[in-house]
Amino acid sequence: MKNIYIIGGGGFARECYYNLMAMAEHDPAIQFGGFMGHGGYGDNIDYKHLQRLYLGDQAEHQFQENEYAVIGAGSPELRRKIYHDLKKREVRFFTIYLGKPFNESMDIGEANILASPFWFTCNIKIGHGNVFNGHVIAAHDVAIGDFNFFAPHVQILGNVSIGDDNTFGANAIALPGAKIGHNNKIAPLSAIYKGCRNNSYMLGNPAVKVGAV
């Protein structure tokens, strides 16, 4: 039995819960343990109809061998902080994913959330703590770093490389061969042709830098 806790509150934590419940329908070994806050984030939040499942702050819980964490925050910055804090405590992470099995050409890290449906092909490398929030496409030979957030209907086409801590708005697209650095924000419906460096706000088709993050 795997007892799964969702760390960090908010609407995204509730989305994680329902994705986890969908997985549990196919795997009876999955059991939801409850929601936990993290250092003030998610501690006093209204979990709406799921409020009864809130347990308190994760610092008050001693994780056991069969217990795993899901990071229920959408923000790359918060996900990174929660991940490293729990990693220091040697907490193990659970990846949310409901779909066809990964093939042997894929290299997937830990603490990722791949909300269904998630489409992939081959030779894809994905780091830790990323969120693919539904209807995301990752084509061949894609390399993705850590703690990126991909809103629904993002398309990542062939031979694209993406660094860490980037946020992609809904329906954004990274065209073949694009190279994207770290901590960028890609506006919804924007198309990245060649790429961008770091700390840029990108907007349009073709996307251009319109500000700094």
C-alpha positions in Angstrom: 0.0 0.0 0.0 1.2 3.5 -0.9 -0.1 6.2 1.3 0.0 9.5 -0.6 0.0 13.0 1.0 -0.5 16.2 -1.0 1.7 19.0 0.4 0.7 22.6 -0.1 -2.8 23.9 -0.5 -4.9 25.7 -3.0 -7.0 24.9 -6.1 -4.1 23.0 -7.7 -3.9 20.7 -4.6 -7.5 19.8 -5.1 -6.8 19.1 -8.8 -4.0 16.8 -7.7 -6.4 15.0 -5.4 -8.8 14.1 -8.2 -6.0 13.0 -10.5 -4.7 10.8 -7.7 -8.2 9.3 -7.2 -8.4 8.5 -10.9 -5.1 6.6 -10.6 -6.4 4.8 -7.5 -9.3 3.4 -9.6 -6.8 1.5 -11.6 -4.3 0.7 -8.8 -5.8 -0.4 -5.4 -2.4 0.0 -3.8 -2.8 3.8 -3.9 -4.4 5.4 -0.9 -4.8 9.1 -0.1 -3.5 10.1 3.3 -4.6 13.7 3.4 -3.6 17.4 2.7 -0.8 19.1 4.5 0.4 22.6 4.6 4.0 23.7 4.2 5.5 26.5 6.3 2.4 28.7 6.1 1.4 27.8 2.5 -1.7 25.7 2.6 -2.0 25.8 6.4 -5.1 28.0 6.7 -6.6 27.6 3.3 -10.2 26.6 2.6 -10.1 23.2 0.9 -13.8 23.6 0.2 -15.7 20.2 0.3 -12.4 18.4 1.0 -11.6 20.4 4.2 -12.1 17.3 6.3 -9.0 15.8 4.7 -6.7 18.5 5.9 -4.2 17.2 8.6 -2.0 20.1 9.5 1.5 21.2 8.6 3.9 18.6 7.1 6.5 19.5 9.7 4.4 17.8 12.3 4.2 14.5 10.4 6.8 11.8 10.5 6.8 10.1 7.1 6.9 6.3 7.2 8.5 3.9 4.6 5.2 3.4 2.7 4.3 7.1 2.6 4.9 9.5 -0.3 4.4 13.2 -1.1 2.9 15.0 -4.0 3.6 18.7 -4.3 0.3 20.4 -4.5 1.6 23.9 -5.5 1.6 25.1 -9.0 4.2 27.9 -8.7 7.7 26.8 -9.8 9.2 28.7 -6.9 7.0 27.1 -4.3 7.4 23.6 -5.8 11.2 24.0 -5.7 11.1 25.0 -2.0 8.7 22.3 -0.9 10.7 19.7 -2.9 14.1 20.6 -1.3 12.6 20.9 2.2 11.1 17.4 1.9 14.2 16.0 0.3 16.2 17.0 3.3 13.8 14.9 5.4 14.4 12.0 3.0 10.7 12.0 2.0 9.9 10.0 -1.1 7.9 11.5 -3.9 5.0 10.1 -6.0 4.5 11.0 -9.6 0.9 11.6 -10.8 0.4 10.1 -14.2 -2.5 8.2 -15.7 -1.8 7.0 -19.2 0.1 4.6 -21.4 3.3 3.2 -20.0 6.5 5.2 -20.6 8.7 3.6 -23.2 12.4 2.7 -22.7 13.6 5.9 -24.5 12.1 8.2 -21.8 14.0 9.4 -18.7 11.6 10.8 -16.1 12.6 12.4 -12.8 10.6 12.5 -9.5 7.8 14.6 -8.1 6.3 15.4 -11.5 2.6 15.8 -12.2 1.6 14.7 -15.7 -2.2 15.4 -15.7 -4.1 13.4 -18.2 -4.0 13.5 -21.1 -0.3 13.8 -21.6 1.0 12.9 -25.1 4.6 12.0 -25.7 6.7 10.2 -28.4 10.3 9.2 -27.8 13.7 10.2 -26.4 12.3 12.6 -23.9 14.2 13.7 -20.7 12.2 15.3 -18.0 13.8 16.5 -14.7 12.1 16.9 -11.3 9.0 18.7 -10.0 7.5 19.7 -13.3 3.7 20.2 -13.9 2.1 19.3 -17.2 -1.4 20.4 -16.5 -3.4 18.5 -19.1 -3.4 18.1 -22.9 0.3 18.8 -23.1 2.3 17.4 -26.0 6.0 16.6 -25.8 7.5 15.5 -29.1 10.7 13.6 -29.9 14.1 14.5 -28.5 12.9 17.0 -26.0 14.9 17.9 -22.8 13.1 19.6 -19.9 14.7 20.7 -16.7 13.2 21.1 -13.2 10.1 22.9 -11.8 8.6 24.1 -15.0 4.8 24.7 -15.3 3.0 23.9 -18.5 -0.6 25.1 -18.6 -3.2 23.1 -20.7 -2.7 22.6 -24.4 1.0 23.6 -24.5 2.9 22.0 -27.4 6.6 21.2 -27.1 7.8 20.1 -30.5 10.9 18.1 -31.6 14.4 18.9 -30.4 13.3 21.6 -28.0 15.4 22.2 -24.8 13.9 23.9 -21.8 15.7 24.9 -18.6 14.3 25.3 -15.1 11.5 27.4 -13.4 9.7 28.4 -16.6 6.0 29.0 -16.9 4.1 28.4 -20.1 0.6 29.8 -20.6 -2.2 27.9 -22.1 -1.8 27.1 -25.8 1.8 28.3 -26.0 4.0 26.4 -28.4 7.8 25.8 -28.6 8.6 25.2 -32.2 11.2 22.6 -33.3 14.8 23.3 -32.1 13.8 26.1 -29.8 16.2 26.6 -26.8 14.6 28.2 -23.7 16.6 29.1 -20.6 15.5 29.6 -17.0 12.8 31.5 -15.2 10.9 32.7 -18.2 7.2 33.4 -18.5 5.7 32.5 -21.9 2.3 34.2 -22.4 -0.7 32.2 -23.5 -1.0 31.6 -27.3 2.6 32.6 -27.8 4.9 30.8 -30.2 8.6 30.4 -29.4 10.6 30.1 -32.6 14.3 30.2 -31.8 14.1 30.5 -28.0 15.0 32.9 -25.2 17.6 33.2 -22.5 16.7 33.8 -18.9 14.2 35.9 -16.9 12.2 37.1 -19.9 8.5 37.7 -20.4 7.7 36.5 -23.9 4.6 37.4 -25.8 3.3 37.0 -29.3 3.7 35.0 -32.5 6.6 35.0 -33.1 7.2 35.6 -29.3 9.4 38.6 -28.4 10.7 39.8 -25.1 8.4 42.4 -23.7 9.7 42.6 -20.2 11.8 41.1 -17.5 10.7 38.6 -14.8 
